[in-house]
């Protein structure tokens, strides 16, 4: 269950105003123009209301409605039928959803209810199993990569120690997560070794090597063969306890290469690897670790659902992944100073006409992608009138795309698109810089990179503070003829 969305709905009940599905979709990063992602929203809201119903409280997802219809969706009434409240069609005619809105307002506006139930109580179980220790990860690091010899007592003892310490604790960790989060399952064999090869006098022989990590997979029930999952475990290479959203990328994965590429490119950077350094393990116990990781999984189940749909939905992978922008965080490993200019003065044959055409084509494609992205963003927050006004402007205005922010103010977007990586330099004109300085509060650079011609897709990040985020160096000059001195 997504606790962030639950709290958002509760606070909306206190305000007493219905919230539009589009606003929740924006909170979850969903494109509600796609049926598959509307289903993810429906599942997220359904899990929350089912939980509230089990606790004897009103259905808080009733506070969410369609903006265009000013009514509840079919998903709400189908949930009511699943909960055996009544027939969906009959409840819809009776406007049961609006009755529930009134119930929600009355319940959550009472201070004693809000203080008691708005923030879910953390679990405080008694755990007999000892918690993780930093020295256990150090021990794993010492044995990592070594060839296992079953005839050596030291090797057998090391294997048993790893299995009975980190292996058992990783399994315990994932088993308790399944108890906390409804509808999820785990695969958690205590696998301590990986197969490999070793040179011998008789040639290469098959061997088992100690792994550098322990892991358990966590996924929705029924998704065990889809090879997309959350992972928890210990990693001795990085010396950490790890929890993340991941996928199985080895040759025997159920995912084909196209599916793997889709998943790899769409797992948000910030949840690909979360960790607790071994030096901080002493600050945790089972309850705090389970609180942390259960919250992480619950609040990112909608991302997991989106990846499952992207990889395993009815659409072909190339269709799902075309004409698409993938938001990313701005890079943190940029430059501190402008690099020195060191020309080689070596002659290079350049087809300037082709280069100019290619640059214009990729630039136009990037602008079209940003326009499409902004239109969908505005629709997701219910600003359909403004979505219709998003446009690519004429050359020379100092920016490329006119859009609008959440306060309905104009948003001037300069689009810079390359097929290179996120740190690839790009060209910027003095006209663009002058416009940026005059409109700095509403000016943005959308930096598109990794542009793929075949799928018309790219990653991008936003530059909203020009002076703080970029360094500039002049590369060309406008040359004027000086007035001759007459003697």
ABEGO torsion letter per residue (X at the ends): XBAAAAAAAAAAAAAGBBBBAAAAAAAAGBBAABAAAAAAAAAAAAAAAAAAAAAGBBBAAAABBBAAAGBBBAAAAAAAAAAGAEBAAAAAAAGAAAAAAAAAAAAAABAAAAAAAABBBBBBBBBABBBBBAAAAAAAAAABGBBBBAABAAAAAAAAAAAABAAAAAAAAAAAAAAABBGBBBBABBBABBBBBBBBAAEBBBBBBBBABBBBBBBBBGAAAAGBBBBBEBBAAAGBBBBBBBBBABAABABBAAAAAAAAAABBAAAABBBBBAAAAAABBAAAAAAAAAAAAAAAAAAAAAAAAAAABABBAAAAABGBBBBBBBBAABBABBBBBBBAGBBBBBBAAAAAAAAAAAAAAAAAAAAAAAAAAAAAAGBAAAAAABBBBBBGAGBABBBBBAAGBBBBBBBBBBABBAABBBBBBAAAAAAAAAAAAABBBBBBBGBBAAAGBBBBBBBABAAAABBBBBABBBBBBBBBBBX
